[in-house]
Each structure stands twice: as structure tokens, then as C-alpha cells.
Amino acid sequence: MGKKGKAYDLLHEDDDLIVINKSPQVLSLPDRFSPEKPNLYHLLSERFQKIYLVHRLDKETSGIMVFAKTEAAHKSLSLQFENREVQKFYLALCEGVFLGKEGRIDKAIAPHPSIAGKMICSSKGKSALSTFKVLETFKSFSWLEVQIHTGRTHQIRVHLQSIHHPLAVDALYNRRKALMLSEFKRKSYNKPKDQIESPLMARSSLHAHKLSLIHPSSQTLFNMEAPLPKDLKATLNQLRKWGK
């Protein structure tokens, strides 16, 4: 969770909807087995009374989420998501360097046959399409903007792994559970004696950056954008300094 336990920042509120910037490590919905754990649905319900969930983000993913405040707004927004009329853009730090500057991943996704909660690319799964642009390249990593044209579980994480460029930090789809400065600063890194190195990032290196949809009341295009959280900002700053 964010500094001082902050679960989200409020980006926009009107009569129809609420837009927030979700902090990493915060649940979107109550946990099935531990409903007492902090989650956005309960926190926002306490603050705004009645709210309706429209979509969700993985616990470790930070970024933009929209909630409806009325049944009519919920119906309008849900239909837009269901009919793939919402434009969804993410920012991702992933492994390796790409040959080109953009790409397309059109691979169906299905549950893993033996690992609960994990997904795989499979011809037997549901269709899934992601497109991406390379924004910045480092020696061992790439910074991408990814647009998902479908909304499958773990879509970006699974798709990037399938092309051998998994998220730089992803305990489920990559070997790395945390990213350390010493990993790319190497010989110039001097760890203070008797201290354990703190990770730059210790959660999936993925941020839901932008959403574009039709506002339920005005019926005009409504664009939303969530600033990067501190851990991703710090990681990028260090990569720009030491990871080239």
C-alpha cells in the first residue's frame, strides 16, 4: 500500500462516477477468504455510500480505476467495457530489449491446467489482443505503453511472457520478485555495511495509465490519466542514470 497506508488518490468525482489512482498492493474487491482485508470497494463505499464496481485491477497493479455511483451509470459503463468500447492503456517495465518499436500480441488466454490463479496462452482459451509501443530502452529492460483491446485475466502479464519479455518484476510470470538497484548499477553499487538492500520495486511492474470512455450523462468522450506511483518513478530514474 502507498505511503502511510494510503490506498488511493481521488482523481475525479461527479454525479455519475468516481475515478481513482489505485496504490499498489491494494485489493479491488473483498478477498474471498479474508474479507476483512482493506479493499477499494469497502473503502469507497464508506466514503461515498453506494458505489458500483465496473472493472478491476490485480492487487499489485497500480493505476486508474472508475466506479459508478448510480445504476444507470453502472449499466452504461459496464456495457462499454463489455463491448470493448473503452480504450485502456498501461505502462509496463519488462525484461529485455525489443528489435522493433511496436508490436501486436494476438493470443488466446486460458487458465493454467495445474496452477490455480495462473493463466497461459492457449488456442483453447478466450481471444485476447494487446498492442504495444516501446517508449524507452535500457540495457536489460524496456519501458512500454500497452493497449489491451480485450480484458482477460492477467492479459498483459501473460502476453508479455509469451513473447519472452515478461514484466521485470512479477512473482507469478517471471523469476524476479523484486528489482534491486545493485542488479544494474553493479560494480558502482556500494551497499552500506550491515544493511540489507531495499528493493526499488517489490510488486508487478505494471501501471494502469489511461482510460477513455463515453461519459454516462454528457455522452462525450471522457479521458482519464493516473500519474505514476513513487516506486515506478524511482525505478525509472535509477534506470535512466545507471541502466543504460
FIGUTOR-672869 format. One record per residue (C-alpha): x, y, z; residue number from 1; residue in three letters. Coordinates in pm, 1 decimal, m for minus. Example, Ala and Ser with C-alpha at 12.3 -4.5 7.8 and 13.67 -1.06 7.14 Angstrom:
2
REC; X; Y; Z; i; aa
REC; 1230.0; m450.0; 780.0; 1; ALA;
REC; 1367.0; m106.0; 714.0; 2; SER;
This chain:
244
REC; X; Y; Z; i; aa
REC; 0.0; 0.0; 0.0; 1; MET;
REC; 111.7; 358.7; m54.6; 2; GLY;
REC; 286.4; 577.1; 197.9; 3; LYS;
REC; 110.0; 594.0; 534.4; 4; LYS;
REC; m128.7; 323.0; 417.7; 5; GLY;
REC; m293.9; 539.0; 152.5; 6; LYS;
REC; m497.6; 306.9; m69.6; 7; ALA;
REC; m585.9; 552.3; m345.8; 8; TYR;
REC; m589.3; 910.7; m468.4; 9; ASP;
REC; m919.3; 1059.7; m584.2; 10; LEU;
REC; m874.4; 1196.0; m938.3; 11; LEU;
REC; m1232.4; 1289.3; m1029.7; 12; HIS;
REC; m1585.6; 1276.6; m890.3; 13; GLU;
REC; m1920.9; 1380.3; m1037.1; 14; ASP;
REC; m2283.5; 1266.1; m1006.4; 15; ASP;
REC; m2220.8; 953.7; m1215.1; 16; ASP;
REC; m1875.5; 824.0; m1142.4; 17; LEU;
REC; m1559.8; 822.7; m932.4; 18; ILE;
REC; m1209.8; 797.0; m1080.5; 19; VAL;
REC; m920.9; 693.3; m855.8; 20; ILE;
REC; m549.4; 619.0; m881.2; 21; ASN;
REC; m510.2; 285.5; m702.1; 22; LYS;
REC; m198.3; 228.6; m493.5; 23; SER;
REC; m8.0; m97.9; m541.9; 24; PRO;
REC; m79.2; m387.6; m304.2; 25; GLN;
REC; m445.2; m285.3; m260.7; 26; VAL;
REC; m730.0; m521.9; m342.6; 27; LEU;
REC; m1003.3; m402.1; m579.3; 28; SER;
REC; m1266.8; m628.2; m420.3; 29; LEU;
REC; m1304.4; m802.7; m83.8; 30; PRO;
REC; m1086.1; m1113.8; m57.1; 31; ASP;
REC; m1295.0; m1431.8; m75.8; 32; ARG;
REC; m1114.5; m1593.0; 216.8; 33; PHE;
REC; m1022.0; m1281.2; 418.3; 34; SER;
REC; m1298.0; m1022.5; 359.4; 35; PRO;
REC; m1158.6; m804.0; 639.9; 36; GLU;
REC; m851.2; m711.3; 431.7; 37; LYS;
REC; m855.9; m347.4; 308.2; 38; PRO;
REC; m1007.7; m320.5; m38.2; 39; ASN;
REC; m1123.7; m37.2; m260.6; 40; LEU;
REC; m1486.3; m144.3; m275.6; 41; TYR;
REC; m1526.7; m120.0; 103.0; 42; HIS;
REC; m1314.1; 194.7; 138.2; 43; LEU;
REC; m1504.0; 380.2; m133.9; 44; LEU;
REC; m1841.7; 256.1; m6.9; 45; SER;
REC; m1762.9; 404.8; 334.4; 46; GLU;
REC; m1675.9; 739.3; 176.7; 47; ARG;
REC; m1939.0; 766.1; m99.0; 48; PHE;
REC; m2214.5; 534.5; 30.1; 49; GLN;
REC; m2344.3; 343.2; m273.4; 50; LYS;
REC; m2089.1; 256.6; m542.8; 51; ILE;
REC; m2079.9; 2.3; m824.3; 52; TYR;
REC; m1772.3; m186.6; m942.4; 53; LEU;
REC; m1716.8; m153.3; m1318.0; 54; VAL;
REC; m1378.4; m325.4; m1364.7; 55; HIS;
REC; m1083.3; m431.7; m1150.6; 56; ARG;
REC; m704.7; m433.4; m1130.4; 57; LEU;
REC; m472.8; m700.7; m990.4; 58; ASP;
REC; m366.9; m637.0; m632.2; 59; LYS;
REC; m6.9; m548.4; m725.4; 60; GLU;
REC; m100.3; m328.3; m1022.2; 61; THR;
REC; m130.4; 44.6; m958.6; 62; SER;
REC; m331.2; 293.7; m1158.7; 63; GLY;
REC; m661.2; 417.4; m1284.8; 64; ILE;
REC; m997.8; 271.8; m1190.0; 65; MET;
REC; m1350.3; 400.2; m1243.5; 66; VAL;
REC; m1651.2; 324.8; m1020.9; 67; PHE;
REC; m2015.0; 410.4; m1091.0; 68; ALA;
REC; m2233.6; 599.1; m843.1; 69; LYS;
REC; m2573.5; 513.3; m992.0; 70; THR;
REC; m2736.3; 207.4; m1150.1; 71; GLU;
REC; m2775.9; 392.7; m1481.3; 72; ALA;
REC; m2407.9; 492.1; m1488.8; 73; ALA;
REC; m2309.0; 137.4; m1394.1; 74; HIS;
REC; m2509.7; m5.3; m1683.1; 75; LYS;
REC; m2362.6; 244.2; m1930.9; 76; SER;
REC; m2001.9; 188.4; m1820.2; 77; LEU;
REC; m2034.3; m189.6; m1791.3; 78; SER;
REC; m2172.9; m213.6; m2144.6; 79; LEU;
REC; m1883.3; m6.3; m2276.8; 80; GLN;
REC; m1631.3; m239.6; m2112.0; 81; PHE;
REC; m1824.7; m547.6; m2226.7; 82; GLU;
REC; m1845.1; m423.2; m2585.9; 83; ASN;
REC; m1474.0; m326.5; m2590.2; 84; ARG;
REC; m1552.4; 40.8; m2644.3; 85; GLU;
REC; m1322.5; 159.1; m2364.7; 86; VAL;
REC; m962.5; 240.0; m2454.2; 87; GLN;
REC; m725.1; 102.9; m2187.9; 88; LYS;
REC; m355.2; 191.9; m2175.9; 89; PHE;
REC; m95.0; 58.0; m1934.5; 90; TYR;
REC; 271.8; 133.5; m1869.1; 91; LEU;
REC; 496.4; m168.5; m1818.3; 92; ALA;
REC; 861.0; m224.9; m1734.3; 93; LEU;
REC; 960.1; m555.1; m1888.9; 94; CYS;
REC; 1262.1; m778.1; m1945.4; 95; GLU;
REC; 1492.0; m739.5; m2242.7; 96; GLY;
REC; 1525.7; m514.3; m2545.2; 97; VAL;
REC; 1287.4; m522.0; m2843.1; 98; PHE;
REC; 1406.1; m522.1; m3202.4; 99; LEU;
REC; 1118.5; m301.5; m3320.9; 100; GLY;
REC; 937.9; m3.5; m3172.7; 101; LYS;
REC; 588.3; m152.1; m3164.7; 102; GLU;
REC; 414.4; m487.3; m3171.6; 103; GLY;
REC; 93.2; m685.6; m3159.5; 104; ARG;
REC; 16.2; m994.3; m2948.9; 105; ILE;
REC; m294.5; m1182.8; m3060.2; 106; ASP;
REC; m306.5; m1497.3; m2847.0; 107; LYS;
REC; m599.2; m1659.2; m2668.5; 108; ALA;
REC; m572.8; m1693.5; m2289.8; 109; ILE;
REC; m690.7; m1978.4; m2066.6; 110; ALA;
REC; m645.1; m2087.3; m1704.3; 111; PRO;
REC; m329.1; m2287.8; m1634.0; 112; HIS;
REC; m420.5; m2659.2; m1624.5; 113; PRO;
REC; m249.8; m2726.4; m1291.9; 114; SER;
REC; m162.9; m2395.4; m1120.8; 115; ILE;
REC; m461.6; m2219.0; m964.6; 116; ALA;
REC; m473.3; m1844.5; m1030.9; 117; GLY;
REC; m227.7; m1857.4; m1320.5; 118; LYS;
REC; m310.4; m1808.6; m1688.5; 119; MET;
REC; m145.5; m1929.5; m2009.8; 120; ILE;
REC; m166.6; m1860.8; m2381.1; 121; CYS;
REC; m369.7; m2144.2; m2531.8; 122; SER;
REC; m567.2; m2197.4; m2851.4; 123; SER;
REC; m842.4; m2338.0; m2627.5; 124; LYS;
REC; m875.1; m2009.4; m2436.5; 125; GLY;
REC; m1063.3; m1684.0; m2493.4; 126; LYS;
REC; m939.3; m1446.2; m2762.4; 127; SER;
REC; m708.7; m1170.3; m2637.7; 128; ALA;
REC; m537.6; m884.8; m2820.1; 129; LEU;
REC; m268.4; m647.4; m2691.8; 130; SER;
REC; m68.5; m388.9; m2886.0; 131; THR;
REC; 236.7; m204.6; m2756.2; 132; PHE;
REC; 484.5; 75.0; m2823.7; 133; LYS;
REC; 839.3; 87.7; m2687.9; 134; VAL;
REC; 876.1; 421.9; m2508.8; 135; LEU;
REC; 1228.1; 379.3; m2372.9; 136; GLU;
REC; 1503.0; 118.0; m2384.9; 137; THR;
REC; 1764.4; 33.0; m2122.9; 138; PHE;
REC; 2046.6; m220.0; m2127.4; 139; LYS;
REC; 1836.8; m503.8; m1986.4; 140; SER;
REC; 1482.9; m363.7; m1973.0; 141; PHE;
REC; 1220.9; m187.1; m2185.7; 142; SER;
REC; 953.5; 65.1; m2087.3; 143; TRP;
REC; 631.8; 6.5; m2281.7; 144; LEU;
REC; 288.9; 154.1; m2336.6; 145; GLU;
REC; 48.8; m136.1; m2379.2; 146; VAL;
REC; m308.6; m108.8; m2501.3; 147; GLN;
REC; m535.9; m401.3; m2423.7; 148; ILE;
REC; m824.0; m446.6; m2666.5; 149; HIS;
REC; m978.2; m724.0; m2455.8; 150; THR;
REC; m992.0; m764.5; m2079.8; 151; GLY;
REC; m868.7; m1111.2; m1992.8; 152; ARG;
REC; m728.0; m1205.6; m1653.0; 153; THR;
REC; m354.6; m1118.8; m1631.0; 154; HIS;
REC; m363.1; m1033.3; m2002.9; 155; GLN;
REC; m54.5; m810.4; m2023.1; 156; ILE;
REC; 147.4; m1030.6; m1788.8; 157; ARG;
REC; 67.8; m1346.9; m1985.7; 158; VAL;
REC; 110.3; m1188.3; m2328.7; 159; HIS;
REC; 448.5; m1032.9; m2249.1; 160; LEU;
REC; 573.2; m1360.0; m2100.0; 161; GLN;
REC; 461.1; m1541.5; m2415.3; 162; SER;
REC; 698.3; m1332.1; m2630.3; 163; ILE;
REC; 985.2; m1376.3; m2380.2; 164; HIS;
REC; 959.4; m1023.4; m2239.9; 165; HIS;
REC; 781.5; m1076.8; m1905.0; 166; PRO;
REC; 731.3; m790.4; m1663.0; 167; LEU;
REC; 1062.6; m702.9; m1497.3; 168; ALA;
REC; 903.1; m779.8; m1161.3; 169; VAL;
REC; 634.1; m1046.9; m1148.4; 170; ASP;
REC; 643.8; m1327.3; m893.3; 171; ALA;
REC; 393.3; m1537.5; m1091.3; 172; LEU;
REC; 514.3; m1496.8; m1451.4; 173; TYR;
REC; 883.2; m1416.1; m1402.8; 174; ASN;
REC; 1166.1; m1533.2; m1175.8; 175; ARG;
REC; 1212.7; m1187.5; m1021.7; 176; ARG;
REC; 1006.9; m1095.5; m715.7; 177; LYS;
REC; 1185.2; m761.9; m664.5; 178; ALA;
REC; 1417.0; m530.1; m856.6; 179; LEU;
REC; 1730.8; m411.7; m681.9; 180; MET;
REC; 1949.7; m113.5; m769.7; 181; LEU;
REC; 2257.2; m335.6; m737.2; 182; SER;
REC; 2127.7; m550.4; m1024.3; 183; GLU;
REC; 2204.6; m286.1; m1285.6; 184; PHE;
REC; 2434.7; m43.8; m1102.1; 185; LYS;
REC; 2665.1; m344.1; m1047.2; 186; ARG;
REC; 3029.0; m255.3; m964.4; 187; LYS;
REC; 2948.5; 105.9; m877.5; 188; SER;
REC; 2694.9; m3.3; m614.2; 189; TYR;
REC; 2824.2; 31.2; m258.1; 190; ASN;
REC; 2590.8; m118.5; m1.4; 191; LYS;
REC; 2629.3; 28.5; 346.3; 192; PRO;
REC; 2779.9; m221.3; 586.0; 193; LYS;
REC; 2542.6; m431.5; 795.5; 194; ASP;
REC; 2240.8; m313.7; 596.7; 195; GLN;
REC; 2001.4; m513.7; 382.6; 196; ILE;
REC; 1940.4; m359.4; 42.2; 197; GLU;
REC; 1584.5; m234.3; m2.8; 198; SER;
REC; 1423.1; m313.1; m340.3; 199; PRO;
REC; 1333.5; m38.5; m585.8; 200; LEU;
REC; 1022.1; m236.2; m673.2; 201; MET;
REC; 870.0; m531.5; m491.5; 202; ALA;
REC; 549.5; m580.7; m689.1; 203; ARG;
REC; 443.4; m628.7; m1050.9; 204; SER;
REC; 597.0; m352.1; m1264.4; 205; SER;
REC; 265.8; m254.9; m1424.9; 206; LEU;
REC; 59.6; 65.3; m1403.7; 207; HIS;
REC; m287.4; 131.4; m1548.2; 208; ALA;
REC; m218.5; 469.4; m1704.7; 209; HIS;
REC; m514.5; 589.3; m1913.9; 210; LYS;
REC; m880.8; 519.2; m1978.1; 211; LEU;
REC; m1102.5; 673.9; m2245.7; 212; SER;
REC; m1478.5; 616.8; m2247.2; 213; LEU;
REC; m1810.6; 788.2; m2312.7; 214; ILE;
REC; m1939.1; 972.3; m2005.8; 215; HIS;
REC; m2277.3; 825.8; m1899.4; 216; PRO;
REC; m2453.7; 1165.5; m1875.6; 217; SER;
REC; m2284.9; 1401.8; m2121.5; 218; SER;
REC; m2231.5; 1127.0; m2382.0; 219; GLN;
REC; m1899.2; 1291.8; m2468.1; 220; THR;
REC; m1552.2; 1137.3; m2470.5; 221; LEU;
REC; m1407.5; 1130.9; m2119.9; 222; PHE;
REC; m1029.9; 1085.2; m2087.3; 223; ASN;
REC; m864.5; 991.3; m1757.0; 224; MET;
REC; m497.4; 958.1; m1665.7; 225; GLU;
REC; m325.2; 833.7; m1348.7; 226; ALA;
REC; 24.0; 961.8; m1255.4; 227; PRO;
REC; 297.8; 708.4; m1189.1; 228; LEU;
REC; 341.5; 593.8; m828.0; 229; PRO;
REC; 665.4; 662.5; m640.3; 230; LYS;
REC; 817.6; 316.1; m678.8; 231; ASP;
REC; 792.0; 318.5; m1058.1; 232; LEU;
REC; 914.3; 678.4; m1077.9; 233; LYS;
REC; 1216.5; 595.2; m863.0; 234; ALA;
REC; 1293.3; 281.6; m1063.9; 235; THR;
REC; 1281.8; 470.6; m1394.6; 236; LEU;
REC; 1500.5; 748.6; m1255.5; 237; ASN;
REC; 1763.9; 496.9; m1145.8; 238; GLN;
REC; 1749.1; 307.3; m1476.9; 239; LEU;
REC; 1798.3; 633.3; m1668.4; 240; ARG;
REC; 2100.1; 706.0; m1453.4; 241; LYS;
REC; 2262.0; 362.5; m1425.2; 242; TRP;
REC; 2079.6; 117.5; m1651.0; 243; GLY;
REC; 2172.9; 243.1; m1997.7; 244; LYS;
